[in-house]
């Protein structure tokens, strides 16, 4: 069976982070989730990514953003779940 190659669903955006341009590649769903989080916090998308970048300890920025989004929504679920 021949494997099929699919087109990457990564969307790249160039952002001004700490005074220099940086290309960030994420799936559309992560861009949408980041916009939701930024809106919820009264921030811009770029402002939110700047904050994430400042707190990054290791790894590439795209991976750090994905983990940030995952943590954000896990924390929301945990806050709604009653403690046992």
MMTF fields as JSON, N, C-alpha, C and O atoms, coordinates in Angstrom:
{
  "mmtfVersion": "1.0.0",
  "mmtfProducer": "UNKNOWN",
  "numBonds": 335,
  "numAtoms": 336,
  "numGroups": 84,
  "numChains": 1,
  "numModels": 1,
  "chainsPerModel": [1],
  "groupsPerChain": [84],
  "chainIdList": ["A"],
  "bondAtomList": [4, 2, 8, 6, 12, 10, 16, 14, 20, 18, 24, 22, 28, 26, 32, 30, 36, 34, 40, 38, 44, 42, 48, 46, 52, 50, 56, 54, 60, 58, 64, 62, 68, 66, 72, 70, 76, 74, 80, 78, 84, 82, 88, 86, 92, 90, 96, 94, 100, 98, 104, 102, 108, 106, 112, 110, 116, 114, 120, 118, 124, 122, 128, 126, 132, 130, 136, 134, 140, 138, 144, 142, 148, 146, 152, 150, 156, 154, 160, 158, 164, 162, 168, 166, 172, 170, 176, 174, 180, 178, 184, 182, 188, 186, 192, 190, 196, 194, 200, 198, 204, 202, 208, 206, 212, 210, 216, 214, 220, 218, 224, 222, 228, 226, 232, 230, 236, 234, 240, 238, 244, 242, 248, 246, 252, 250, 256, 254, 260, 258, 264, 262, 268, 266, 272, 270, 276, 274, 280, 278, 284, 282, 288, 286, 292, 290, 296, 294, 300, 298, 304, 302, 308, 306, 312, 310, 316, 314, 320, 318, 324, 322, 328, 326, 332, 330],
  "bondOrderList": [1, 1, 1, 1, 1, 1, 1, 1, 1, 1, 1, 1, 1, 1, 1, 1, 1, 1, 1, 1, 1, 1, 1, 1, 1, 1, 1, 1, 1, 1, 1, 1, 1, 1, 1, 1, 1, 1, 1, 1, 1, 1, 1, 1, 1, 1, 1, 1, 1, 1, 1, 1, 1, 1, 1, 1, 1, 1, 1, 1, 1, 1, 1, 1, 1, 1, 1, 1, 1, 1, 1, 1, 1, 1, 1, 1, 1, 1, 1, 1, 1, 1, 1],
  "groupList": [{"groupName": "UNK", "atomNameList": ["N", "CA", "C", "O"], "elementList": ["N", "C", "C", "O"], "formalChargeList": [0, 0, 0, 0], "bondAtomList": [1, 0, 2, 1, 3, 2], "bondOrderList": [1, 1, 2], "singleLetterCode": "X", "chemCompType": "L-PEPTIDE LINKING"}],
  "groupTypeList": [0, 0, 0, 0, 0, 0, 0, 0, 0, 0, 0, 0, 0, 0, 0, 0, 0, 0, 0, 0, 0, 0, 0, 0, 0, 0, 0, 0, 0, 0, 0, 0, 0, 0, 0, 0, 0, 0, 0, 0, 0, 0, 0, 0, 0, 0, 0, 0, 0, 0, 0, 0, 0, 0, 0, 0, 0, 0, 0, 0, 0, 0, 0, 0, 0, 0, 0, 0, 0, 0, 0, 0, 0, 0, 0, 0, 0, 0, 0, 0, 0, 0, 0, 0],
  "groupIdList": [1, 2, 3, 4, 5, 6, 7, 8, 9, 10, 11, 12, 13, 14, 15, 16, 17, 18, 19, 20, 21, 22, 23, 24, 25, 26, 27, 28, 29, 30, 31, 32, 33, 34, 35, 36, 37, 38, 39, 40, 41, 42, 43, 44, 45, 46, 47, 48, 49, 50, 51, 52, 53, 54, 55, 56, 57, 58, 59, 60, 61, 62, 63, 64, 65, 66, 67, 68, 69, 70, 71, 72, 73, 74, 75, 76, 77, 78, 79, 80, 81, 82, 83, 84],
  "secStructList": [7, 7, 7, 7, 7, 7, 7, 7, 7, 3, 3, 3, 3, 3, 3, 3, 3, 6, 6, 3, 3, 3, 3, 3, 3, 3, 3, 2, 2, 2, 2, 2, 2, 2, 2, 2, 2, 2, 2, 2, 6, 6, 7, 7, 2, 2, 2, 2, 2, 2, 2, 2, 2, 2, 2, 7, 7, 1, 1, 7, 2, 2, 2, 2, 2, 2, 2, 2, 2, 2, 2, 2, 2, 2, 2, 2, 2, 2, 2, 2, 1, 7, 7, 7],
  "xCoordList": [0.847, 0.0, 0.895, 1.832, 0.596, 1.374, 0.844, -0.362, 1.743, 1.293, 1.039, 1.732, 0.043, -0.299, 0.313, 0.262, 0.89, 1.414, 0.323, -0.301, 0.11, -0.89, -0.171, 0.948, -0.837, -0.298, -0.29, -1.212, 0.736, 0.823, -0.303, -0.616, -0.896, -1.96, -1.42, -2.19, -0.107, 0.522, 0.338, 0.574, -0.091, -0.233, 0.861, 0.96, 1.684, 2.776, 2.36, 1.754, 2.697, 2.448, 3.752, 4.491, 4.007, 5.178, 4.737, 3.801, 5.428, 5.077, 6.308, 7.432, 6.093, 7.173, 7.262, 6.428, 8.281, 8.46, 9.77, 10.845, 9.682, 10.856, 11.726, 12.953, 11.095, 11.836, 12.369, 13.063, 12.063, 12.486, 11.374, 10.534, 11.379, 10.347, 10.621, 11.756, 9.57, 9.678, 8.533, 7.381, 8.832, 7.807, 7.363, 8.186, 6.053, 5.49, 4.535, 3.648, 4.712, 3.856, 3.011, 3.533, 1.688, 0.742, -0.416, -0.675, -1.1, -2.319, -3.397, -3.378, -4.341, -5.391, -6.151, -6.547, -6.36, -7.086, -6.344, -6.969, -5.01, -4.231, -4.257, -4.306, -4.226, -4.353, -5.706, -5.795, -6.752, -8.094, -8.155, -8.706, -7.594, -7.589, -6.794, -7.203, -5.662, -4.869, -5.646, -5.584, -6.381, -7.204, -8.255, -8.5, -8.876, -9.88, -9.261, -9.84, -8.093, -7.425, -7.043, -7.243, -6.499, -6.104, -7.315, -7.241, -8.425, -9.646, -10.124, -10.492, -10.118, -10.544, -9.702, -10.202, -8.433, -7.514, -7.378, -6.616, -8.111, -8.024, -6.692, -6.202, -6.114, -4.795, -4.917, -5.954, -3.85, -3.765, -3.106, -2.503, -3.221, -2.569, -1.058, -0.418, -0.499, 0.943, 1.354, 2.384, 0.565, 0.874, 0.888, 1.756, -0.071, -0.128, 1.098, 1.719, 1.442, 2.606, 3.893, 4.792, 3.988, 5.169, 5.291, 6.382, 4.175, 4.195, 4.582, 5.349, 4.059, 4.399, 5.889, 6.559, 6.401, 7.827, 8.705, 9.73, 8.318, 9.099, 9.171, 10.19, 8.086, 8.036, 8.622, 8.755, 8.965, 9.48, 10.811, 11.696, 10.928, 12.159, 13.027, 14.249, 12.419, 13.168, 12.216, 11.006, 12.758, 11.939, 11.665, 11.954, 11.101, 10.81, 9.504, 8.675, 9.332, 8.195, 6.865, 5.907, 6.785, 5.52, 5.084, 3.908, 6.018, 5.698, 5.292, 4.367, 5.979, 5.658, 4.243, 3.512, 3.857, 2.504, 1.463, 0.442, 1.71, 0.756, 0.563, -0.566, 1.652, 1.557, 0.839, 0.1, 1.042, 0.356, -1.155, -1.924, -1.569, -2.999, -3.575, -4.653, -2.868, -3.327, -3.493, -4.517, -2.486, -2.573, -3.741, -4.451, -3.935, -5.026, -6.375, -7.155, -6.643, -7.938, -8.029, -9.118, -6.933, -6.945, -7.256, -8.019, -6.659, -6.927, -8.39, -8.974, -8.987, -10.416, -11.271, -12.219, -10.935, -11.69, -11.532, -12.507, -10.304, -10.038, -10.805, -11.282, -10.917, -11.634, -13.119, -13.772, -13.662, -15.103, -15.388, -16.54, -14.37, -14.553, -14.491, -13.504, -15.544, -15.525, -14.451, -14.215, -13.813, -12.78, -13.44, -14.525, -12.765, -13.304, -12.775, -13.126],
  "yCoordList": [-1.172, 0.0, 1.239, 1.347, 2.142, 3.363, 4.425, 4.662, 5.058, 6.096, 7.391, 7.715, 8.105, 9.371, 10.502, 10.514, 11.448, 12.649, 13.699, 13.962, 14.279, 15.337, 16.677, 16.763, 17.695, 19.035, 19.448, 19.13, 20.143, 20.621, 21.609, 22.465, 21.475, 22.394, 23.529, 24.251, 23.684, 24.729, 26.081, 26.233, 27.054, 28.425, 29.24, 29.283, 29.89, 30.712, 32.168, 32.685, 32.815, 34.249, 34.884, 34.306, 36.066, 36.804, 37.818, 38.588, 37.804, 38.681, 39.445, 38.955, 40.645, 41.435, 41.092, 41.514, 40.322, 39.872, 40.424, 40.072, 41.264, 41.86, 42.611, 42.549, 43.315, 44.166, 43.489, 44.125, 42.215, 41.575, 40.683, 40.202, 40.47, 39.669, 38.193, 37.728, 37.475, 36.034, 35.334, 35.751, 34.285, 33.499, 32.383, 31.634, 32.279, 31.261, 30.413, 30.947, 29.102, 28.19, 27.338, 26.611, 27.436, 26.652, 26.197, 26.774, 25.173, 24.738, 25.801, 26.499, 25.93, 26.948, 26.872, 27.903, 25.668, 25.513, 26.162, 26.71, 26.102, 26.741, 28.26, 28.966, 28.774, 30.223, 30.696, 31.729, 29.93, 30.292, 30.274, 31.189, 29.241, 29.141, 30.287, 30.849, 30.635, 31.757, 33.061, 33.874, 33.266, 34.48, 34.526, 35.579, 33.373, 33.31, 33.679, 34.452, 33.127, 33.405, 34.886, 35.527, 35.422, 36.839, 37.73, 38.676, 37.437, 38.224, 38.14, 39.151, 36.939, 36.714, 37.533, 37.989, 37.716, 38.441, 39.915, 40.642, 40.357, 41.757, 42.106, 43.227, 41.151, 41.315, 41.161, 40.748, 41.5, 41.202, 39.838, 39.319, 39.271, 37.996, 38.135, 37.29, 39.196, 39.416, 39.626, 39.107, 40.376, 40.589, 39.289, 39.078, 38.425, 37.126, 36.287, 35.693, 36.237, 35.446, 36.02, 35.263, 37.334, 37.941, 37.437, 37.081, 37.406, 36.921, 35.452, 35.056, 34.653, 33.224, 33.062, 32.242, 33.85, 33.768, 34.139, 33.499, 35.162, 35.585, 34.487, 34.333, 33.726, 32.684, 31.348, 30.419, 31.261, 30.005, 29.638, 30.478, 28.374, 27.894, 27.154, 27.305, 26.368, 25.616, 25.229, 25.424, 24.684, 24.253, 25.381, 26.546, 25.013, 26.051, 26.751, 26.223, 27.928, 28.76, 28.13, 28.201, 27.52, 26.905, 25.813, 25.735, 24.978, 23.923, 24.526, 24.04, 25.575, 26.244, 26.81, 26.724, 27.386, 27.938, 26.827, 26.98, 25.714, 24.599, 24.118, 23.877, 23.979, 23.536, 24.567, 24.198, 25.84, 26.909, 26.797, 26.888, 26.599, 26.472, 25.245, 25.316, 24.133, 22.913, 23.143, 22.776, 23.751, 24.037, 24.954, 24.746, 25.971, 26.924, 26.205, 26.421, 25.355, 24.677, 23.565, 23.3, 22.916, 21.932, 22.617, 22.097, 23.792, 24.541, 24.946, 24.914, 25.327, 25.677, 24.477, 24.607, 23.317, 22.099, 21.767, 21.439, 21.852, 21.546, 22.49, 22.08, 23.742, 24.728, 24.426, 24.785, 23.768, 23.439, 22.095, 21.798, 21.273, 19.925, 19.975, 20.443, 19.493, 19.512, 18.572, 17.493, 18.998, 18.175, 17.027, 17.165, 15.895, 14.717, 14.608, 13.675],
  "zCoordList": [0.0, 0.0, 0.0, 0.792, -0.877, -1.011, -0.043, 0.022, 0.704, 1.626, 0.861, -0.103, 1.312, 0.679, 1.478, 2.708, 0.765, 1.419, 1.404, 0.376, 2.538, 2.599, 2.723, 3.227, 2.258, 2.376, 3.841, 4.593, 4.226, 5.599, 5.873, 5.045, 7.038, 7.405, 8.272, 8.906, 8.298, 9.093, 8.407, 7.208, 9.207, 8.716, 9.383, 10.609, 8.559, 9.107, 9.144, 8.206, 10.241, 10.402, 10.882, 11.679, 10.384, 10.829, 11.866, 11.651, 12.992, 14.11, 14.56, 14.444, 15.072, 15.649, 17.129, 17.931, 17.476, 18.856, 19.396, 18.911, 20.372, 21.019, 20.014, 20.084, 19.087, 18.162, 16.917, 16.124, 16.724, 15.484, 14.96, 15.721, 13.664, 13.01, 13.244, 13.136, 13.561, 13.811, 13.11, 13.234, 12.383, 11.716, 12.647, 13.173, 12.845, 13.726, 12.895, 12.229, 12.931, 12.178, 13.105, 13.951, 12.936, 13.739, 12.865, 11.808, 13.308, 12.647, 12.867, 13.881, 11.92, 12.043, 13.363, 13.905, 13.886, 15.144, 16.306, 17.213, 16.284, 17.341, 17.209, 18.217, 15.975, 15.788, 16.323, 16.985, 16.028, 16.502, 18.034, 18.646, 18.643, 20.102, 20.722, 21.738, 20.116, 20.626, 20.553, 21.475, 19.458, 19.334, 20.439, 21.027, 20.718, 21.788, 23.137, 23.9, 23.422, 24.691, 24.77, 25.802, 23.689, 23.669, 23.914, 24.699, 23.25, 23.428, 24.868, 25.467, 25.42, 26.803, 27.781, 28.809, 27.457, 28.35, 27.997, 28.635, 26.985, 26.58, 25.943, 26.079, 25.254, 24.642, 23.131, 22.612, 22.45, 21.027, 20.867, 21.806, 19.697, 19.407, 19.581, 20.207, 19.028, 19.139, 20.594, 21.026, 21.346, 22.755, 23.545, 24.391, 23.266, 23.943, 23.593, 24.474, 22.315, 21.888, 22.486, 22.85, 22.589, 23.245, 24.681, 25.126, 25.403, 26.781, 26.859, 27.736, 25.954, 25.926, 25.655, 26.282, 24.717, 24.363, 25.552, 25.784, 26.305, 27.479, 28.538, 29.211, 28.685, 29.713, 29.261, 30.057, 27.993, 27.431, 28.076, 28.241, 28.432, 29.045, 28.04, 28.048, 27.187, 26.169, 25.056, 25.168, 23.993, 22.872, 21.903, 22.177, 20.76, 19.782, 20.12, 20.862, 19.578, 19.944, 19.555, 20.325, 18.388, 17.968, 18.943, 19.3, 19.372, 20.341, 21.677, 22.328, 22.082, 23.337, 23.299, 24.286, 22.167, 22.024, 22.097, 22.768, 21.416, 21.462, 22.901, 23.33, 23.64, 25.034, 25.894, 26.807, 25.621, 26.344, 26.143, 27.1, 24.9, 24.587, 25.29, 25.88, 25.231, 25.899, 27.397, 27.974, 28.029, 29.471, 29.795, 30.779, 28.961, 29.195, 29.259, 30.187, 28.275, 28.242, 29.282, 29.792, 29.606, 30.7, 32.019, 32.834, 32.228, 33.458, 33.55, 34.633, 32.428, 32.424, 32.81, 33.584, 32.274, 32.601, 34.076, 34.752, 34.573, 35.979, 36.906, 37.964, 36.504, 37.329, 37.41, 38.39, 36.39, 36.385, 37.012, 37.327, 37.202, 37.743, 39.262, 39.829, 39.926, 41.397, 41.944, 41.4, 43.019, 43.663, 44.4, 44.965, 44.38, 45.075, 46.466, 47.188]
}
